[in-house]
Amino acid sequence: MGPGLIELVNRLQDAFAALGQSCLLELPQIAVVGGQSAGKSSVLENCVSRDFLPRGSGIVTRRPLVLQLVTAKTEYAEFLHCKGRKFTDFDEVRQEIEAETDRVTGLNKGISSIPINLRVYSPHVLSLTLVDLPGITKVPVGDQPPDIEQQIRDMIMQFISRENCLILAVTPANTDLANSDALKLAKEVDPQGLRTIGVITKLDLMDEGTDATEILENKLLPLRRGYIGVVNRSQKDIDGKKDIKAAMLAERKFFLSHPAYRHMADRMGTPYLQKVLNQQLTNHIRDTLPAFRSKLQSQLLSIEHEVEAYKNFKPEDPTRKTKALLQMVQQFSVDFEKRIEGSGDQVDTLELSGGAKINRIFHERFPFELVKMEFNEKELRREISYAIKNIHGIRTGLFTPDMAFEAIVKKQIVKLKGPCLKSVDLVMQELINTVKKCTKKLATYPRLCEETERIVAGHIRDREEKTKEQVLLLIDIQVSYINTNHEDFIGFANAQQRSSQVNKSAVGNQVIRKGWLTINNIGIMKGGSKEYWFVLTAESLSWYKDDEEKEKKYMLPLDNLKVRDVEKSFMSSKHIFALFNTEQRNVYKDYRFLELSCDAQEEMDSWKASLLRAGVYPDKSSTENDENSQADNFSMDPQLERQVETIRNLVDSYMSIINKCIRDLIPKTVMHLMINNVKEFINAELLAHLYSSEDQNTLMEESAEQAQRRDEGLRLYQALKEALAIIGDISTSTVSIPAPPPVDDSWLQQSRSFLQILPHVHITWINGRGICIKKGACNLFSAFENTI
C-alpha cells in the first residue's frame, strides 16, 4: 500500500513540475532543512546508497532538489528536464545537477526556487519523496547578494509552510540543539510539532565523555515524532571514495558498540531513518487524502470546460484548418451580432459596450450634443436684428422680412453638422471596439485575428465615409427648402403672440430621473461633500437623505437654472458639474453654485442629458460676451424689438421641427448605412476576404502559446483524472493512522526552573567537583565548586 501511495504522489509531482504548476497542489513530501554543513547531503546519499550530490565549501545546494526514490530491480536515475536519458553513472548525475543549477542561477553562487526533479530507481531504496533545500546561511560569500540569508529563509518557508509537507530537521550533534536553525524554522510553521521529524548527525564527532542520549531519547527538546541519530562518512572517507555500504556497516557497528546508544541501536541509523520516513510519508499521504482529493476535483472542474475544446483536436486531419476557419468566422459573426443586438450570454457587467453604448450615443449623447451647441440667446437676437436691418437696407421696413427668418434658420441648421458627424465618429469607434472584443476569441490563431480585425475595421471606416456623406446630404436637404407650411410650425400670427418663456405646464411635473449624486461644495466641514438621493422632475430638482425618499433635504425649482462644467481637481477622481441661476441669485441657501459630482464621466453625461429634457441647458455665456454686448447693442426702436421677438419665436419653432427630424433620421441613417451593413458584410463577405487575403495554412497557423497551453491542459487533465482514479481506489480501504501524542515535557519545565541560567546543560560529578558540560559545545567546560 505504501509504495503505491508514494509513487502516486511522485507521478503527480512530475506532471505538475513539467507544467510549472507544482505549487497549485500542495503534494505530500518531506523537506530536508538544516544549516550549512549539517550533513543534509550525506543523509540523502546514505538513503540512496550512492554519491551523487555536489559537495564543497560554502553554499552548494542552490536550487531545491526534489528527490524521488522508487524501489526497483535495476539501479538508474533520470531527470525531469532531460527525460528519457537514464543515468547509471552517479558521477554524471552530480555533474548534471551542477550544470542544471548553474543554468538557472548562474555562476555567482546565487539561488533559485525553481526545483530540479531527480528520480532514482534502486533495489537499495524505499519509496520516498525528499526535497533537499539550500542550507541556512548567515554571511554572504563571494558574489552572493547581501540578502542571501533572507532569500534562503523565504525559499525554505515556501516549502515547509505547506500543510502537506513533513519537515526533516537536520542538526549536527556537535552544536547546541537550542541554536538549531532547522528546529527554529520548523517550530515557526509547525508549533504543535505534528509535521517535524528530528535527525541528529555527526554523533561520532562529539567530544569524548559527551553524548546525545537525552536528545535521542526525546528528553531535551521533545518532538512528537522524536529524533533519529545517523553517522555519516567523514570528509576523509568521501575523498577516499569510501563505499557507502561499508559506511552503513560502520554506522551499525558504531551504534551497537557505543555504550550510550547500544540500548537504542535498533532505532538509530540510516536504514531505520529510511523506514521511518517511508512510514511517516505514507501515513501523512493517507491523512491528507480527503483534502487532497477535493483539491484535485476542483482543479479538474476548473479546466474541464477548456479541455473540452481540445479533446477532438486532430493535428493530422487535413480538413482541420478549414473547419477551424469556418468555425472561427461563424463564432466571430455570432459574437458581433450578440454584442450589438444584445444577448444574455455576452453581458459586460463592468461598463456599457456594443449595442447598449451605441443606443446611449443615439438617445443621450447625440441629443445632448445638439442642445449643447444651441444658440446663445443674446447673440441670436443680435444676429436677427442685424439681419432685419441689413435686409431693409436704406429703406425702413414695416413688415418682418421672410429673408431674415430664412437666413437665421439656415445658419442654425448648418451648425447641426458638427454634432451629427461627431455621433457617426462615436458609433464608428464603438463598432471597432466591439470588433476588437470579438476577435479576442480568435487569439489562438494570431494571423487570423489580425486579418479579421484589419478587414472588418477597414470596412467600418469605408462605411463611415459613406454615412458621413449621407448625413451631410440630410442637413443640406433641410437647408435647401425651409417649409413654413409644416403642420408643427407656429406661423407668423402665433409667433407674435407667443411668449419667449418655455411653457412647461404641458409636460406636467413628471419624474425624469432618480439617482445618487454627491453635493461637493456643501458638507459637514468646509470643503466637505455628502451623497444624497436626487429626484429630477420637469419642474424641480429635489434631494433626500436616502432612496426611501422619506426625509426631503431641499427642493430646487428649475426656473432660470443652467449647467456649467467644473474642472476636476488634481487630487479628486470625481466628475463635477454645477447648477447656477442665470439671474445671479443664490441657488441653495447662501450658495451661488450647487456643485454635483459623479464617479464616472458617463454618469455625468447622462445626468446632463436628463437635465436637458427638463429644460436646464448648458451655459454658453461668458464674461467677454457680456462686455462686448454693451458695445454692439445699439438702441432698438419698439418696432424692431417686436420684429426680433417674432423672428426669434419663428426660428425657435422651426428649429424644434428640424431637431426632432434630425434626432429621428440620424440614428436611422447610421443604423442602415453602418451597423446593419457591417453585420451583413461579416455574415456574407468576411470569409471570402480572408481567403483572398492570405494562404489558408498561414492564416490558421496556431500560436506557440496556444499549442503549449493545449498540450499542458491535456496533460494536466489526464494527470488529474489518473490521480483521482487511483485515489478513488485507495481511499476506501485505507485507515488514517493518528499522529503521535503530544510529548510530556512537564519534567523538563521543572528542571528548567532549577537551572534557569544554563537551560541545556548536562552535569557530571567528578571527585566532588561539578563539571558543567554545555551540550554539543566542543571545548566549552567550566568547573565550579560543589556547594550542595
Salt bridges, closest charged atoms under 4 A:
ASP14 OD2 - ARG119 NH2 2.80
GLU26 OE1 - LYS295 NZ 3.98
GLU45 OE1 - ARG55 NH2 2.46
GLU45 OE1 - ARG233 NH2 3.37
ASP51 OD1 - ARG233 NH2 2.25
GLU75 OE1 - ARG50 NH2 2.58
ASP91 OD1 - ARG94 NH1 3.08
GLU92 OE1 - ARG85 NH2 3.46
GLU96 OE2 - HIS81 NE2 2.84
GLU100 OE2 - ARG63 NH1 3.37
GLU100 OE1 - HIS81 NE2 3.69
GLU100 OE2 - ARG103 NH2 2.64
ASP102 OD1 - ARG62 NH2 2.51
GLU149 OE2 - LYS138 NZ 3.81
ASP176 OD2 - LYS774 NZ 3.82
ASP181 OD1 - LYS138 NZ 3.47
GLU188 OE1 - ARG153 NH2 2.68
GLU214 OE2 - HIS762 ND1 3.58
GLU217 OE1 - LYS219 NZ 3.42
GLU217 OE2 - HIS263 NE2 2.94
ASP237 OD2 - LYS242 NZ 3.95
ASP266 OD1 - ARG252 NH2 3.47
GLU308 OE1 - LYS311 NZ 3.63
ASP317 OD2 - LYS323 NZ 3.69
ASP335 OD2 - LYS441 NZ 3.35
GLU341 OE2 - LYS679 NZ 2.19
ASP345 OD2 - LYS338 NZ 2.70
ASP348 OD2 - LYS437 NZ 3.90
GLU351 OE2 - LYS437 NZ 3.64
GLU364 OE1 - ARG360 NE 3.96
GLU369 OE2 - ARG365 NE 3.20
GLU369 OE2 - LYS372 NZ 3.63
GLU369 OE2 - LYS422 NZ 3.41
GLU377 OE2 - ARG381 NE 3.10
GLU377 OE2 - ARG648 NE 2.78
GLU383 OE2 - LYS411 NZ 3.32
GLU406 OE1 - LYS410 NZ 3.81
ASP425 OD1 - LYS468 NZ 2.64
GLU430 OE1 - LYS357 NZ 3.48
GLU450 OE2 - ARG447 NH1 2.66
GLU451 OE2 - ARG447 NH2 3.41
GLU451 OE1 - ARG454 NH2 2.79
ASP462 OD1 - LYS466 NZ 3.64
GLU464 OE2 - LYS468 NZ 2.95
ASP476 OD1 - LYS417 NZ 3.21
GLU548 OE1 - LYS550 NZ 3.45
GLU549 OE2 - LYS514 NZ 3.02
GLU551 OE2 - LYS553 NZ 3.22
ASP565 OD1 - LYS608 NZ 2.29
GLU583 OE1 - ARG585 NH2 3.17
ASP599 OD1 - LYS574 NZ 3.01
GLU602 OE2 - LYS357 NZ 3.90
ASP605 OD2 - ARG360 NH2 3.89
ASP619 OD2 - ARG564 NH2 2.88
ASP626 OD1 - LYS378 NZ 3.16
ASP632 OD2 - ARG382 NE 3.94
GLU645 OE1 - ARG381 NH1 2.81
ASP652 OD1 - ARG648 NH1 3.79
ASP664 OD2 - LYS668 NZ 3.02
GLU694 OE1 - ARG447 NH2 2.44
GLU702 OE2 - ARG710 NH1 2.44
GLU722 OE2 - ARG11 NE 2.85
GLU785 OE2 - ARG769 NH1 2.91
